[in-house]
Amino acid sequence: MKKLMLLLVAFVGFAFAGEGESMIQAYSVLAAGVGLGIAAAGGGIGMGHTAAATIAGTARNPGLGGKLMTTMFIALAMIEAQVIYTLVIALIALYANPFLG
């Protein structure tokens, strides 16, 4: 996996051949894609753990099911907010790139 990522990073310059601004844009696209992928994967793992813990808690004590569900939905909103923040940063890097002078 490390070799694949190194190869991808090494060849992105050739894929978006150019000077100055186009290289910055090419790396911004790559960074946005990788960042969103990592954020989505982390968010999915976090949501899975949250749901599993809620199900386990409800199975142990069914009387607390309502409170656990409420807490789970708040936690899911917090996890999803982190992914949305990454999306906003990626969109800024793509369309309002601060590195383009």
C-alpha positions, 0 to 999 in steps of 0.5 A, a space after each residue: 500500500 505504501 508503494 502504491 501511494 508513493 507511486 501515485 504521489 510521484 506520478 501526479 506531477 506527470 499526470 498534470 504536467 505544467 508549471 506554477 499554478 497548474 501544479 498547485 491545482 493538481 496537488 490541491 486536487 490530489 490532497 482534496 481527494 485523499 483528505 476526503 477519502 481518509 475523512 470518510 473512512 474515519 467517519 464510517 469507522 466511528 459511526 460503526 463503533 457508535 452504533 455497535 456500542 449503542 446496540 450492545 448497551 441496549 441489549 444489556 439494559 433495554 430500559 435505557 434504549 431511548 437515552 442511548 439512542 438520543 446520545 447515539 444520534 448526537 454522537 453521529 452528528 458530531 462525527 459527521 460534522 468532522 467529515 463535513 468540515 473536511 469537505 468544506 476545506 477540500 472545496 476551498 482548496 479546489 475552488 478558492 485556492 489560497 495558494 494561487 497568489 
